[in-house]
Amino acid sequence: MTMITTIWHNPRCSKSRQTLELLQQQGIEPTVVKYLDVPPSAAELTQVLAMLGKSAIELTRVKEQLVKELSLNLTDLSETQLIETLTAHPKLIERPVVIHAGKAAIGRPPESVLGLFK
């Protein structure tokens, strides 16, 4: 049985491109989800956060300009509110995220995703 590997990918992000290339060099052809075009649902985000063992704030690009533009005070938001914000504004999701065999990793640095395949 082949395990499906998925990458939440932003082609404009160098780390995302490097992570995708690294996977392909390992012979892994992941399903590429351009999450800016097809944002994850709140349920998907919650599931991936559990796989990562992280809270929503840890998956949030807190220095993204959009945080200022939206006047978000991230520390005032509950976990549920933050997940809803990430779903509504996927640009705020840290990238890339690689999902494999019930586990997930953030490709920062890209090599950190290789632990999913051991």
C-alpha positions in Angstrom: 0.0 0.0 0.0 1.4 3.4 -1.0 1.2 6.2 1.5 0.0 9.5 0.2 2.2 12.4 0.9 0.8 15.9 0.7 2.5 19.3 0.6 0.8 22.6 1.3 2.8 24.5 -1.2 3.3 28.1 -2.2 5.3 28.2 -5.5 6.4 31.8 -4.7 8.1 30.7 -1.5 11.7 29.6 -1.8 11.5 27.2 1.3 8.3 25.7 -0.2 10.1 25.1 -3.6 13.2 23.7 -1.9 11.1 21.3 0.2 9.2 20.1 -2.8 12.5 19.6 -4.7 14.0 17.8 -1.8 11.0 15.4 -1.6 11.3 14.7 -5.4 15.0 14.1 -5.0 14.1 11.4 -2.5 11.8 9.8 -5.0 8.7 11.1 -3.3 6.0 12.7 -5.6 3.7 14.4 -3.1 0.2 15.6 -3.9 0.7 19.4 -4.2 -2.0 21.5 -2.6 -1.7 25.2 -3.5 -3.2 26.2 -0.1 -3.5 29.9 -1.1 -5.9 28.8 -3.8 -7.6 26.0 -1.9 -7.3 26.9 1.8 -7.6 24.1 4.4 -10.9 23.9 6.3 -10.9 24.5 10.1 -11.2 20.8 10.5 -8.2 20.1 8.3 -6.2 22.7 10.1 -7.1 21.3 13.5 -6.1 17.8 12.3 -2.8 19.0 10.9 -2.0 21.0 14.1 -2.6 17.7 16.1 -0.2 15.9 13.7 2.4 18.7 14.1 1.9 18.7 17.9 1.6 22.5 17.6 -0.9 25.2 18.5 -2.3 27.5 15.8 -0.1 30.4 16.8 2.9 28.2 16.1 1.7 27.7 12.6 1.0 31.4 12.1 3.3 33.7 10.2 3.2 36.3 12.9 5.5 38.8 11.1 3.4 38.6 7.9 2.3 42.1 6.7 -1.3 41.0 6.6 -1.3 40.7 10.4 -0.8 44.5 10.6 -3.2 45.2 7.7 -5.9 43.3 9.4 -5.0 44.9 12.8 -4.9 41.4 14.3 -3.8 41.0 17.9 -2.9 37.4 17.7 -2.3 36.9 21.4 -5.9 37.9 22.1 -7.4 35.3 19.8 -8.5 31.9 21.1 -7.3 28.7 19.4 -10.6 28.4 17.5 -10.5 32.1 16.5 -6.9 31.7 15.3 -7.8 28.6 13.2 -10.7 30.5 11.7 -8.4 33.4 10.9 -5.9 31.0 9.2 -8.7 29.4 7.2 -10.0 32.9 6.1 -6.4 34.2 5.4 -4.3 31.2 4.3 -1.4 33.6 3.6 -0.8 33.6 7.4 -0.1 29.8 7.4 3.5 28.9 7.9 4.8 27.0 4.8 5.4 24.5 3.6 3.6 21.8 5.5 4.2 18.2 4.5 1.7 15.5 5.7 2.6 11.8 5.5 1.3 8.7 7.3 -0.6 10.5 10.0 2.2 12.9 10.8 3.1 16.4 9.6 6.2 18.6 9.5 6.9 22.2 8.6 9.6 22.5 5.9 11.7 25.1 7.8 14.4 24.1 7.1 13.3 21.8 4.2 15.3 18.9 5.6 13.0 18.8 8.7 10.3 17.0 6.7 12.6 14.0 6.0 11.9 12.7 9.5 8.4 11.8 8.3 9.7 9.1 6.1 11.9 7.2 8.6 
